[in-house]
């Protein structure tokens, strides 16, 4: 008998509770990873790895809130993209999966923000935000997130720089609406959102932008 492949539906609307809990996991991971990072020149994979390790430790702790049992976190998990298989699959930095109907996920791509060549161009470029806009990442979801690992300067400076770069690249990034401020939890105050048309896959994506201070 021929097997029938399950169809994956588009998960567009995330309840605020999921958004808050996913944000809290990132905030915990950031808070606990700070002591593991010894310099402000660490590469993205190292920082993301420390964040994921710290989240896993929180999820395993006996005093973790009851809602933690519904979440799983993965680092460098290959994305399912038509035409790519094996080692050619692309890997977002962090994926947080919720054990609810539809198994919704939050997909995070991270980029360093620092002087000397690690600025906003990579953040807004094809290997940064472009992965979401093109549908290579989070094609099944109406929301995703960018993490900015700030390694020099202030969070305020890089927030302005990134927002301006997004506006300047509005055509390439298929910017749908003006960027707007948002605060999901108090622990992550430097956050805003941008919405993108994603014409290649026929549905929009809202990208949450979260800046984390890794200056020393």
SULZI-V672055 format. One record per residue. N is the residue number from 1. RES is the residue in one letter. PHI is phi in whole degrees, -180 to 180 (NA if undefined). BURIAL is + if it has 9 or more other C-alpha atoms within 8 Angstrom, else -. Layout:
n=<N/N>
res=<RES/RES>
phi=<PHI/PHI>
burial=<BURIAL/BURIAL>
//
This chain:
n=<1/2/3/4/5/6/7/8/9/10/11/12/13/14/15/16/17/18/19/20/21/22/23/24/25/26/27/28/29/30/31/32/33/34/35/36/37/38/39/40/41/42/43/44/45/46/47/48/49/50/51/52/53/54/55/56/57/58/59/60/61/62/63/64/65/66/67/68/69/70/71/72/73/74/75/76/77/78/79/80/81/82/83/84/85/86/87/88/89/90/91/92/93/94/95/96/97/98/99/100/101/102/103/104/105/106/107/108/109/110/111/112/113/114/115/116/117/118/119/120/121/122/123/124/125/126/127/128/129/130/131/132/133/134/135/136/137/138/139/140/141/142/143/144/145/146/147/148/149/150/151/152/153/154/155/156/157/158/159/160/161/162/163/164/165/166/167/168/169/170/171/172/173/174/175/176/177/178/179/180/181/182/183/184/185/186/187/188/189/190/191/192/193/194/195/196/197/198/199/200/201/202/203/204/205/206/207/208/209/210/211/212/213/214/215/216>
res=<X/X/X/X/X/X/X/X/X/X/X/X/X/X/X/X/X/X/X/X/X/X/X/X/X/X/X/X/X/X/X/X/X/X/X/X/X/X/X/X/X/X/X/X/X/X/X/X/X/X/X/X/X/X/X/X/X/X/X/X/X/X/X/X/X/X/X/X/X/X/X/X/X/X/X/X/X/X/X/X/X/X/X/X/X/X/X/X/X/X/X/X/X/X/X/X/X/X/X/X/X/X/X/X/X/X/X/X/X/X/X/X/X/X/X/X/X/X/X/X/X/X/X/X/X/X/X/X/X/X/X/X/X/X/X/X/X/X/X/X/X/X/X/X/X/X/X/X/X/X/X/X/X/X/X/X/X/X/X/X/X/X/X/X/X/X/X/X/X/X/X/X/X/X/X/X/X/X/X/X/X/X/X/X/X/X/X/X/X/X/X/X/X/X/X/X/X/X/X/X/X/X/X/X/X/X/X/X/X/X/X/X/X/X/X/X>
phi=<NA/-72/-76/-107/-73/-65/-94/-98/-82/-78/-103/-103/-108/-98/-59/-59/-61/-66/-60/-65/-69/-63/-61/-64/-62/-64/-62/-63/-60/-65/-58/-79/-81/-56/-74/-88/-96/-98/-150/-93/-125/-66/-76/-56/-59/-67/-64/-60/-62/-65/-63/-64/-57/-68/-64/-58/-62/-64/-65/-87/-68/-66/-94/-67/-54/-58/-68/-61/-65/-91/-121/-134/-128/-135/-110/53/-84/-61/-87/-86/-129/-59/92/-123/-149/56/-72/-81/-68/-83/-131/-66/-66/-140/-129/-111/-107/-108/-88/-121/-55/87/46/-63/-130/-110/-105/-116/-113/-119/-142/-75/-124/-158/-73/66/97/-116/-107/-75/-58/-72/-62/-92/-79/-59/-93/-112/-58/-58/-64/-79/-64/-77/88/-67/-116/56/-63/-84/-125/-91/-139/-158/-147/-109/-109/-105/-88/-79/-117/-159/75/-107/-62/-61/-60/-72/-62/-63/-63/-68/-61/-65/-66/-63/-63/-68/-105/-60/-70/-63/-89/51/-63/-98/-136/-59/-63/-140/-75/-154/-136/-82/-136/-62/-70/-126/-79/-92/-135/-153/-129/-133/-115/-131/-72/52/-62/-66/-118/77/-156/-80/-136/-100/-105/-89/-110/-123/-102/-122/-87/-120/-82/-126>
burial=<-/-/-/-/-/-/-/-/-/-/+/-/-/-/-/-/-/-/+/+/-/+/+/+/+/+/+/+/+/+/-/+/+/-/-/-/+/-/-/+/-/-/-/+/-/-/+/+/+/+/+/+/+/+/+/+/-/+/+/-/-/-/-/+/-/-/-/-/-/-/+/+/+/+/+/+/+/-/+/-/-/-/-/-/-/-/-/-/+/-/-/+/+/+/+/+/+/+/+/-/-/-/-/+/+/+/+/+/+/+/+/+/+/+/-/-/-/+/+/+/-/+/+/+/+/-/+/+/+/+/+/+/+/+/+/+/+/+/+/+/+/+/+/+/+/+/+/+/+/+/+/+/+/-/+/-/-/+/+/-/+/+/+/-/+/+/-/-/+/+/-/-/+/+/+/-/-/-/+/-/-/-/+/-/+/-/-/+/-/+/+/+/+/+/+/+/+/+/-/-/-/-/-/+/+/+/+/+/+/+/+/+/+/+/-/->
//
